[in-house]
Amino acid sequence: MARRKKIYEGKAKILYEGPEPGTIVQYFKDDATAFNAEKKDVIEGKGVLNNRLSEFFMTGLGNIGVPTHFIKRLNMREQLVRSCEIVPLEVIVRNYAAGTLSKRLGLEEGTQLPRPIVEYCYKDDKLGDPLVSEEHIAAFGWASQHDMDDIIALALRVNDYLSGLLYGVGIRLVDFKIEIGRVYEGDFQRLIIADEISPDSCRLWDIETGQKLDKDVFRRDLGSLTDAYTEVARRLGVMPKQATHPTKPTLIN
Ligand code: 5GP
């Protein structure tokens, strides 16, 4: 069997050349990293859960007309996605203060923001993905003004969709990060949601208890990351069978 061509290996995923031109196979690893890979571990089952959850969120977005790179899930750890040119920005949407926003502005974590705030970081691991403004984005040509209008509209639609969906299962969407891809169709280009949407890239808090159900569990050593992600998947009804703890066998007389 021919070995497939690896295009890119990141901290949590590997990209392989897809079966047809314009497609990519996205493989979800169990590796967890935080603080620009200063903290690392392998969390068994994380890749399976993120593959399922990202499929679930991207499919839902597609169903309400938000374009994404997702084509179909292939197996437990892989999905087929549309190949695209990644805009070199991490687009962050925040509903409540947490993480670097809390640090930067001295806001208590959990403070509701007056409105959703969209921020941008320049994707560069060596620089630790620094926060940038629309001025930097325009001046360095990372995205045009027209792209920025589309990016903000996409980010806010994703925020509304995810916030409502998660609220319905008792989870607060505190903030999240998305990446944007550029695809070319004839003379036109279009922006789509790329990468992944999973508890690795969102802050998810239980509405009642405030319990963290996202990657902060790993970043801050708060317990089992797989248990947290499994709880998100369970509430959304997307629990993969093989990732669940096997139920006790029932004795039949
Ligand atoms: P913060 O800027 O507070 O660290 O992160 C804001 C949100 O964006 C959080 O939900 C966090 O998980 C997500 N985020 C920021 N940078 C990254 C990143 O490099 N990778 C991933 N997976 N998520 C990120």
Residues whose N, C-alpha, C, O or C-beta is under 5 A from the ligand:
A	BS01	5GP	I92 A98 G99 T100 L101 D175 F176 K177 D200 S201 C202 R203
